[in-house]
């Protein structure tokens, strides 16, 4: 087995300990509308944070924003299906 580079955007190790990912537990505990609000809040957080990151120019936070935006869009599709 080779070394697997941690993926801090799609599946951070600190959020995937155990059988379930934290995001899945959060989604299961909320209404559809509540989860959409949670996703929007995280998108806003990463947008505002990226402007103050100097080490990587905020690129990691922008990638996280995109991840939450894609999750938001996928969640819209589930609701309208």
C-alpha positions in Angstrom: 0.0 0.0 0.0 1.3 3.4 -0.9 1.0 6.6 1.0 -2.3 8.4 0.4 -2.1 12.2 0.5 -4.7 13.7 2.8 -7.6 15.4 1.0 -8.4 18.5 3.1 -11.2 19.5 0.7 -13.3 16.5 -0.1 -12.7 14.2 2.8 -10.6 15.7 5.6 -9.3 13.0 7.9 -10.5 14.8 11.0 -14.1 14.6 9.7 -14.0 11.0 8.6 -13.0 9.1 11.8 -15.4 6.2 12.3 -18.2 4.9 10.1 -19.8 8.1 9.0 -18.7 11.5 7.8 -19.7 14.5 10.0 -21.5 16.2 7.1 -23.8 13.1 6.7 -24.7 13.2 10.4 -25.4 16.9 10.2 -27.6 16.4 7.2 -29.5 13.6 8.8 -30.2 15.7 11.8 -31.7 18.7 9.9 -34.7 19.4 7.7 -33.9 20.0 4.0 -34.3 23.7 4.4 -32.1 23.7 7.5 -29.3 21.8 5.7 -29.5 24.2 2.8 -29.0 27.1 5.2 -26.1 25.2 6.8 -24.4 24.8 3.4 -25.0 28.5 2.5 -23.5 29.5 5.8 -20.4 27.5 5.2 -20.1 28.9 1.7 -20.2 32.4 3.1 -17.7 31.5 5.8 -15.1 30.3 3.3 -15.7 33.2 0.9 -15.0 35.7 3.7 -12.0 33.8 5.1 -10.2 33.4 1.8 -9.6 37.1 1.5 -7.5 37.0 4.7 -5.4 34.0 3.8 -1.9 34.8 2.8 -0.1 31.5 2.9 -1.9 30.0 -0.2 -3.8 33.1 -1.3 -7.0 31.5 0.0 -7.1 28.8 -2.6 -7.9 26.0 -0.2 -10.8 28.0 1.3 -12.1 28.7 -2.2 -12.0 25.0 -3.0 -14.0 24.3 0.2 -16.5 27.0 -0.9 -16.9 25.2 -4.3 -17.3 21.8 -2.4 -20.1 23.3 -0.4 -21.7 24.9 -3.5 -21.6 21.6 -5.3 -23.2 19.9 -2.3 -25.9 22.6 -2.2 -26.6 22.1 -5.9 -26.8 18.4 -5.5 -29.2 18.9 -2.6 -31.4 21.1 -4.7 -31.6 18.3 -7.4 -32.6 15.8 -4.7 -35.5 18.1 -3.6 -36.7 18.7 -7.1 -36.4 15.1 -8.3 
